[in-house]
Amino acid sequence: MNERKFRGDWIVLPLLGIVAVVVLWAISSMTWAPSLPTPWKTWQVSQPYLMKPFEKRGELDQGILRFTWYSLILVAKGYTIALLIGTPLGFVLGMSKMFAKTFDPIIQILRPVSPLAWLPLGLVLFQKSEPAAIFTIALCSMWPTVLNTAVGVRAIPQDYLNVARVLNLSRMKTLLKILLPATLPYMFTGFRLSLGIAWLVIVAAEMLTGSPGVGGFLWQEYNSLIYEHIILCILTIGVIGFILDRLMGVVERRLQVAKA
């Protein structure tokens, strides 16, 4: 019974959801949205990019997984910078009330700024599209990590810190033995949100700069009015975002098990 329930919950129901969306897509393309390609036509036109996913025929004529790989490399660079800056900044923000009062207003002002606004500044600063994209990814994606880490630090019971003082633990041991384990769930919430934002930002950055990647390919196909490839890019962006989020969830669970 449990095995049947597992299969129904995790295999059958998602498949039913996918079938329902595809049917709605097909009905829409044949009725009120005739310019929208049907699922079958999208598959036919996109075959060269799907069947040879790593083939390179030109700068912006490559397999879809090759485009995805270019995008993921930039995301990894920007996301790593975001974590390296955002995590310690979140700890300081959560531990020091004076620091929080001084810089929290600045963070709240910068946090909602769109990547479409940061990217031109990055181009002015670095004069090249790749470092400008990395700069934009790092700056836009770091804030969930900063804020969630700060919330996690503030949520640590005062008794934990009192025990550290009684045991005369050094600052480093207090950080590693008390602060970090207690804050880890909050941090990973921020990490997952930051990763999702990083993936969104790279698509926008590539669309604006025309760089090779999923976003650059999407923008080129939009200008060429090849709607089937636009849908292919949208599906690729969604699937990769889903996979990245699930991978981050696996890492979080592994760390929680190791900590236990």
N, C-alpha and C positions, 0 to 999 in steps of 0.2 A: 504493500500500500504506500509506504513512504517513497519507494523507488518510483512508483507511478506518479505520485504527487510531484516529485522532483522533476520528472520529465515533463509533466504538464506545465509546471510553473516556469521552467527555464528554457524549454525548447518549443513546445507547441504554442504557447501564448505569444511569445515574441514573433514566431513565424506568422501567426494569424494577424498580428499587428502590421507586419511588413506587407503581407498580402493585401490587407485592407487599404494601406497607403498607396500601393501600386495600382489597385483597382480604381481608387479615387483619382489618381494621377491620369490613368487612361481615360476615364470618363470625362475629366476636365479638358483634356487635350482634344477630345472628339466632339465636345459640345460648346461650352462658353469660352474656351481659350484655344482656338485653332492654331495659334502660333506656337503653342507649347508642344514640343515633340512628344510623341507617345513613348512609353517605356521600351517597346520593341525597336523603334527607330533610334532611340538613344543608344541602345545596345549595339545596333548595327554600325552606327557612325563612330562609336567609341571603341570598337574592337581593336583597331591598331594600337591604341594606347593601353588597352587592358591585356591583350594577348602577348604583347611584347613590352612589358612594363618598364624595362630598363634600357630600351633601345634609344640611341641618340641619333636623330636625323638632322637636327639643326639646333640653334640656341634655344628657341622656344617651340621646338617640335621634337619632343622626347616622350618616352613612356611615362605613365602617370606616377609610377613608383619612383622613378628617377627624379621627377619634379618634387615629389614628396620628400625624398631624401635631402635635396637641397634645402627645402624649407625646415626640415627637422634639425639640420646642422645649425642653422641660424638660431632656431628656437633654443637649442641646447646651450649655445653660447650666451644668449641673452638671459635665459632662465637661470643659468649658473651664477651669473653676475648678480641677478636679482636676489638669489638666496644668500650669496656671500655678503651682500650689503644689508638686505632686509632682515635677516635673522638676528645678527648682533644689534642692529638698530632697534628691533622690537624688544630685545631684552633690556637695553638701556632705557627705552621709553617706558617699559613696565616697572623697572626698578627705581627710577629716579623721578620724583614728582616735579622737581625743578626743571629737569630736561623735558619732561612731558609738557609742562606749561609753556616752555620756551618754544618748542618745535612742533607741538601738535597742531597749532593753527596753520603753520606752513604746510604740514602734511595734508591737512584737510583741504587746503587750497589747491595743491598740486595733484591730489588723488583723482579728482574727476576729469582732469584734462584729457581730451581725446588723443589717441595715437596719431590722428590726422593732423593734430597741432604740433606734437613733439617731433614728428619726422622731418618737417622742413628745418627745424632748429638743428636736428642731427646732421642734416645735409650741409647746413652752414658751418657747423663745428668741424665736421670730419671730411667734407668734400667728396665722399664716396658713399655709394648706396649701402654696401654691406655693413661698415661700422655704424652708419646712421640707423640701419634697421636694428642692429644689436643694441644700440643706445636706447632706441624707442621701446624695444621689448623689455629690456631691463627696467627702465623707468616706469613703464605702465604696469608691469606684472609684479613689482616688488611690494606694493601696498597691502594686498591681502596677507602676505607673510608678515609684514611689519605689524599690522594691527592685531592679527590673531595671536602672534607671539606675545605682544604686549598684554593682551587680555589674559592669556595663559599665565603669565608671570604674576599679574595682579590677583589671579584666582588662587594662588598657592596659599594654603592656610598658614597663618602666622606661627602656629605651633611647630611647623616644619623648620622654619627659620630659627626659632628659639632652640630647637634641638641642635641645630648646626652650631649655634653660639656656645651651647653647653659643652659640646664635644670639641670645641676649639678647631673646627674644620677651617681649612684655608679657603680663600675665595674660589680657587679652582676646584677644590673638592666639593664645595657647596654647589657650584655650578653643575658639576658632573653627576653628583650623587643625589641632589635634591631638585634644583631648578629645572635641569634638562628633562629628567624623567617625568616630572609633574606637568611640564609644559608641552610635552611631545604631542598629545592628541590635538591641542590647539594649533601647534606648529604645522602638523600635517594637514589640517583643514586649510590653513593658509597656503601651504605648498600646492595642494590640489587646485585651489582657486587661482593661484598665480600661474600654474601650468596651463589652465584653460585660457586665461587672458593672454599668455604668451603666444599660444597657438592662434588666437584670434588676431593679435597684433601683426604677426608675420604675414598673414594673408593680406591685410590692409597695406602693410609696408611694401610688399611685392607688387601689389596693384598700382601703387603710386609711382614706384621707381621702375617698373617693368623688368625687375630682376627675374632670372629663371627660378621657377618654383610654382607651387600650386596657384598662388595669388597672381603671379605674372602671367601664367598660362590662362587663367580665368579671364583676366582683363583683355588679353590679346584676342581670345575667342569671342568676348563680348563685342569688341570693335569690329570683328569679322562677321558678326551676326550668326555664329555657329552655336545655336542654343543647346544642342546635344552635349557639347563639350562643357558648357556652363553647368549643366546639370551634373555631368561627370565630376567636375571640380567640387561642386557643392556636396555631393555624396562622399567624395574622398575626404573633404575637410571634416565632415561629420563623423565618419568612421574612424579616422585617425584621432580625432578628439576623444571619442569614446574609448579607444584602445589606450590612449595615454592616461585617461582618468582611471581606468581599471588597473593598469600597471601600478599607478601610484597607490591605489587601494591595497594591492597585494603587498607592496613594500611596507606600507603602514601596518598591516596585520602581522607581517613577519617580525617587525621591530617590537610590536606589542607582545607577541609570543616570547621573543627573546628576553624582553624586559621582565616578563612574568616568571 
